[in-house]
Amino acid sequence: MKTIQRLGYPISLISFFILMTTMATAQEASITVKRIEALPTNPLAEEWQSVPVTEVPVMPQQVTMPALAQAFIDKITVQALTDGKTIAWRLSWQDDAADSNVDVGRFSDAVAIELPLNTGASPMMGHRGGGKVQILYWKGLWQKDIDEGFQDVQDVHPNYWSDLYWFADGQFPYRIPDAFKNPYSQQWFIAKTANNPVAIFNRQQPVQELIAEGWGTLTHQPESVTRGKGVWAEGKWNVVFSRPLTTTDPNDYQFNGDKGEMAFAVWQGGKNNVGGRKHWSNWTPYQIQP
């Protein structure tokens, strides 16, 4: 604990200095939301080629533990489109390899959009006492669950399996979810039986909606309207988020006007980025074309 406290104070000062020095640069960047008749859902669709690109600076998170000691990227590129009912973003960043599986000491790539639910909310996960933010979070592992099927133990360790799972159907290697349709067979999946949103066998979307009001308050939203798809190609991730401009959920950010601000975070799993060990940005303004 002493070591953490001794490290935490100077790291916070350094991060604050970086935040202040990059703030001007971040505020100079502005995201133009271009109008289009039909929104592309594929991150590699031709339509994205004519959309304005905004480079948003990112920095290592060094305000709280666990901190990211050094940055592995310095920017994320952002593009945005709307058809008048739905808004979509394409986020792209350099990553030499796609890291989508997890294990002990092995983490997934991920990216997030942050939107302020209260005026003046801190870009650093919001703040307590009226600084709530909404976060749209995409994870490479969830994308692989959808593209290739639920990533089971055998996908990380091909020669490993258990000889017996009570009430499971079939025989080893007992793949999830096909072998575990009997509810009695699921009682040893503690996270699933507790309805933990991370433990979904048949995931429909690689995106999760969350809200936060400061450190340690991150909570998932029961209902999610955000859709997403990520593709890694030629040393780069391209991830598309889309969601309605307005909703009836009080925990959703509402695009009622033509201006606002948003922030971003990136995790490079291959560099041990996980949780607070991430790259993040300051608020960046956006404007929707008339």
C-alpha positions as CSV (number, residue, x, y, z in Angstrom):
1,M,0.0,0.0,0.0
2,K,2.8,2.4,0.9
3,T,4.4,1.7,-2.5
4,I,1.1,2.5,-4.2
5,Q,0.6,5.7,-2.3
6,R,4.2,6.8,-3.0
7,L,3.8,6.0,-6.7
8,G,0.3,7.4,-7.0
9,Y,1.0,11.0,-6.0
10,P,3.7,11.8,-8.5
11,I,2.0,9.8,-11.2
12,S,-1.2,11.8,-10.7
13,L,0.8,15.1,-11.0
14,I,2.4,13.9,-14.2
15,S,-0.9,12.8,-15.7
16,F,-2.5,16.1,-14.7
17,F,0.3,17.9,-16.5
18,I,-0.1,15.8,-19.6
19,L,-3.9,16.3,-19.4
20,M,-3.5,20.1,-19.3
21,T,-0.9,20.2,-22.0
22,T,-2.9,18.0,-24.4
23,M,-6.2,19.7,-23.6
24,A,-5.6,22.5,-26.0
25,T,-4.7,20.0,-28.8
26,A,-7.8,17.9,-28.0
27,Q,-10.1,21.0,-28.0
28,E,-8.7,22.0,-31.4
29,A,-9.9,18.7,-32.8
30,S,-13.6,18.6,-33.8
31,I,-15.6,15.7,-35.0
32,T,-17.9,16.4,-38.0
33,V,-20.9,14.2,-38.1
34,K,-21.7,13.9,-41.8
35,R,-25.2,13.3,-43.1
36,I,-25.9,10.3,-45.3
37,E,-29.0,8.4,-46.4
38,A,-28.0,4.9,-45.4
39,L,-25.5,4.1,-42.6
40,P,-22.8,1.5,-43.2
41,T,-22.4,-1.2,-40.5
42,N,-19.2,-2.7,-41.9
43,P,-16.1,-1.0,-40.6
44,L,-14.5,-1.5,-44.0
45,A,-17.4,-0.3,-46.1
46,E,-16.6,2.1,-49.0
47,E,-18.8,4.8,-47.6
48,W,-16.3,5.5,-44.8
49,Q,-13.7,6.6,-47.3
50,S,-15.4,10.0,-47.9
51,V,-16.1,10.7,-44.3
52,P,-14.0,13.5,-42.5
53,V,-11.3,12.0,-40.3
54,T,-10.5,13.5,-36.9
55,E,-7.3,12.5,-35.1
56,V,-8.0,12.6,-31.3
57,P,-4.9,12.5,-29.0
58,V,-4.8,9.9,-26.3
59,M,-2.6,9.5,-23.3
60,P,-1.8,6.8,-20.7
61,Q,-4.2,6.8,-17.8
62,Q,-2.0,7.7,-14.8
63,V,-4.5,9.3,-12.4
64,T,-5.5,6.1,-10.5
65,M,-4.2,2.6,-10.0
66,P,-3.7,0.4,-12.0
67,A,-2.0,3.0,-14.2
68,L,-0.5,2.6,-17.6
69,A,3.2,3.4,-17.3
70,Q,3.7,4.3,-20.9
71,A,1.6,5.0,-24.0
72,F,1.7,2.6,-27.0
73,I,-0.4,4.8,-29.3
74,D,-0.7,8.6,-29.3
75,K,-4.0,9.0,-31.2
76,I,-7.3,7.4,-32.3
77,T,-9.0,8.4,-35.5
78,V,-12.7,9.1,-35.4
79,Q,-15.3,9.4,-38.2
80,A,-19.1,9.9,-37.7
81,L,-22.2,9.6,-39.8
82,T,-26.0,10.1,-39.2
83,D,-29.1,9.4,-41.3
84,G,-31.2,11.7,-39.1
85,K,-32.4,8.8,-36.9
86,T,-29.2,6.9,-36.0
87,I,-25.6,8.0,-35.4
88,A,-22.6,5.9,-36.2
89,W,-18.9,6.2,-35.5
90,R,-15.9,4.4,-36.9
91,L,-13.0,4.4,-34.5
92,S,-9.6,3.3,-35.8
93,W,-6.2,2.8,-34.2
94,Q,-2.9,1.1,-34.9
95,D,-2.4,-2.3,-33.3
96,D,0.2,-4.8,-34.6
97,A,-1.9,-7.8,-33.6
98,A,-5.5,-8.6,-32.8
99,D,-5.7,-9.8,-29.2
100,S,-9.2,-11.2,-28.7
101,N,-8.7,-14.2,-26.3
102,V,-8.2,-14.0,-22.6
103,D,-6.3,-16.1,-20.1
104,V,-4.3,-15.6,-16.9
105,G,-2.2,-12.6,-17.8
106,R,-3.7,-12.3,-21.3
107,F,-6.1,-9.6,-22.2
108,S,-8.4,-8.5,-25.0
109,D,-8.2,-5.4,-27.2
110,A,-11.1,-2.9,-26.5
111,V,-12.3,0.6,-27.2
112,A,-14.9,2.9,-25.7
113,I,-16.8,6.1,-26.3
114,E,-17.7,8.3,-23.4
115,L,-20.6,10.8,-23.4
116,P,-21.5,13.3,-20.6
117,L,-24.9,12.9,-19.0
118,N,-24.4,15.9,-16.8
119,T,-22.9,19.3,-17.8
120,G,-19.4,19.6,-16.6
121,A,-18.8,15.9,-16.0
122,S,-15.2,14.9,-15.8
123,P,-13.8,13.0,-18.9
124,M,-12.1,10.7,-16.4
125,M,-15.0,8.4,-15.8
126,G,-17.2,11.3,-14.6
127,H,-17.2,12.5,-11.0
128,R,-19.2,11.9,-7.9
129,G,-21.9,14.4,-7.0
130,G,-23.5,15.1,-10.3
131,G,-20.9,14.1,-13.0
132,K,-22.5,11.1,-14.6
133,V,-21.3,9.8,-17.9
134,Q,-22.4,7.0,-20.3
135,I,-19.9,4.7,-21.8
136,L,-20.3,2.5,-25.0
137,Y,-17.7,-0.3,-24.7
138,W,-16.6,-2.7,-27.4
139,K,-14.4,-5.7,-26.7
140,G,-12.4,-7.9,-29.1
141,L,-13.3,-11.1,-27.1
142,W,-17.0,-10.4,-27.5
143,Q,-16.5,-9.8,-31.3
144,K,-14.8,-13.1,-31.6
145,D,-17.6,-14.8,-29.7
146,I,-20.0,-13.6,-32.4
147,D,-17.7,-14.2,-35.4
148,E,-16.4,-17.6,-34.4
149,G,-18.5,-18.8,-31.5
150,F,-18.1,-18.7,-27.8
151,Q,-14.4,-18.7,-26.9
152,D,-14.1,-21.7,-24.6
153,V,-11.1,-23.1,-22.7
154,Q,-10.4,-25.4,-25.6
155,D,-9.9,-22.4,-27.9
156,V,-7.0,-21.2,-25.7
157,H,-5.8,-24.6,-24.7
158,P,-6.7,-27.1,-27.5
159,N,-5.7,-30.2,-25.7
160,Y,-7.4,-29.5,-22.4
161,W,-10.9,-30.7,-21.4
162,S,-12.7,-32.1,-18.4
163,D,-13.9,-35.7,-18.6
164,L,-17.3,-35.0,-17.0
165,Y,-19.7,-32.2,-16.5
166,W,-22.8,-33.2,-14.5
167,F,-26.0,-32.9,-16.6
168,A,-24.1,-31.7,-19.7
169,D,-25.1,-33.3,-23.0
170,G,-22.7,-35.2,-25.3
171,Q,-19.1,-35.9,-24.4
172,F,-15.8,-34.1,-24.0
173,P,-14.7,-31.5,-24.8
174,Y,-18.3,-30.3,-23.9
175,R,-18.5,-27.1,-25.9
176,I,-20.4,-24.1,-24.6
177,P,-23.2,-23.5,-25.2
178,D,-24.3,-26.6,-27.1
179,A,-23.5,-29.1,-24.3
180,F,-25.0,-27.0,-21.5
181,K,-28.6,-26.4,-22.6
182,N,-29.9,-28.3,-19.5
183,P,-30.4,-25.7,-16.8
184,Y,-29.0,-28.2,-14.2
185,S,-25.7,-28.3,-16.1
186,Q,-25.3,-24.5,-15.8
187,Q,-25.4,-24.4,-12.0
188,W,-21.6,-24.5,-11.8
189,F,-21.3,-21.4,-14.0
190,I,-21.5,-19.0,-11.1
191,A,-21.3,-15.8,-13.1
192,K,-24.0,-17.0,-15.5
193,T,-26.4,-18.1,-12.8
194,A,-25.8,-14.7,-11.2
195,N,-26.8,-13.1,-14.5
196,N,-23.4,-11.4,-14.8
197,P,-23.6,-9.6,-18.2
198,V,-20.0,-10.6,-18.9
199,A,-21.0,-14.3,-18.8
200,I,-23.2,-14.5,-21.9
201,F,-23.0,-17.7,-23.9
202,N,-25.0,-16.5,-26.9
203,R,-23.8,-12.9,-27.3
204,Q,-25.7,-10.9,-29.9
205,Q,-23.6,-7.7,-29.7
206,P,-19.9,-7.1,-29.0
207,V,-20.9,-3.8,-27.3
208,Q,-22.0,-3.0,-23.8
209,E,-23.6,0.2,-22.4
210,L,-22.4,1.4,-19.0
211,I,-22.8,4.4,-16.8
212,A,-20.3,5.9,-14.2
213,E,-20.2,8.7,-11.8
214,G,-16.5,8.6,-10.7
215,W,-14.0,5.9,-10.0
216,G,-15.4,2.7,-8.7
217,T,-19.0,3.3,-9.9
218,L,-19.0,1.7,-13.4
219,T,-22.2,-0.2,-13.8
220,H,-23.8,-1.8,-16.9
221,Q,-27.2,-0.7,-18.2
222,P,-29.8,-3.5,-18.3
223,E,-31.0,-2.4,-21.7
224,S,-28.7,-1.6,-24.6
225,V,-29.5,-0.1,-28.0
226,T,-26.0,0.3,-29.2
227,R,-24.8,-2.0,-32.0
228,G,-21.2,-2.6,-33.0
229,K,-18.7,-4.5,-35.2
230,G,-15.0,-4.6,-35.2
231,V,-12.6,-5.8,-37.9
232,W,-8.8,-6.0,-37.6
233,A,-6.9,-5.7,-40.9
234,E,-3.4,-4.7,-41.9
235,G,-2.2,-3.7,-38.4
236,K,-5.3,-1.7,-37.5
237,W,-8.5,-2.1,-35.7
238,N,-11.6,-0.5,-37.2
239,V,-14.7,-0.5,-34.9
240,V,-18.1,0.8,-35.8
241,F,-20.6,1.8,-33.1
242,S,-24.2,2.9,-33.9
243,R,-27.2,3.8,-31.8
244,P,-30.4,6.0,-32.1
245,L,-29.9,9.7,-31.8
246,T,-32.5,9.8,-29.0
247,T,-34.0,7.1,-26.7
248,T,-36.4,6.9,-23.8
249,D,-33.8,5.5,-21.4
250,P,-32.8,8.2,-18.8
251,N,-29.3,6.7,-18.6
252,D,-28.7,7.2,-22.4
253,Y,-27.0,10.3,-23.8
254,Q,-29.5,12.2,-26.0
255,F,-28.4,13.8,-29.3
256,N,-31.0,16.5,-29.1
257,G,-28.8,19.3,-30.5
258,D,-26.3,19.6,-33.2
259,K,-23.3,20.1,-30.9
260,G,-21.8,18.3,-27.9
261,E,-18.6,16.5,-26.8
262,M,-17.3,13.0,-26.4
263,A,-14.2,11.2,-25.2
264,F,-12.5,7.9,-26.0
265,A,-10.5,5.1,-24.4
266,V,-8.4,2.3,-26.0
267,W,-7.0,-0.9,-24.5
268,Q,-4.2,-2.9,-26.3
269,G,-4.5,-6.3,-24.8
270,G,-1.2,-7.4,-26.1
271,K,0.4,-4.7,-24.1
272,N,-1.3,-5.8,-20.9
273,N,-3.9,-3.1,-21.1
274,V,-6.9,-4.0,-18.9
275,G,-9.2,-2.0,-16.5
276,G,-7.5,1.3,-15.6
277,R,-4.4,0.5,-17.7
278,K,-5.7,2.2,-20.8
279,H,-5.2,5.1,-23.2
280,W,-7.8,7.8,-22.9
281,S,-8.6,11.2,-24.3
282,N,-10.0,14.5,-23.1
283,W,-13.5,15.7,-24.2
284,T,-13.6,16.3,-27.9
285,P,-16.3,18.5,-29.5
286,Y,-18.6,17.2,-32.3
287,Q,-21.0,18.9,-34.6
288,I,-23.8,17.3,-36.6
289,Q,-24.1,18.7,-40.1
290,P,-27.4,20.4,-40.9
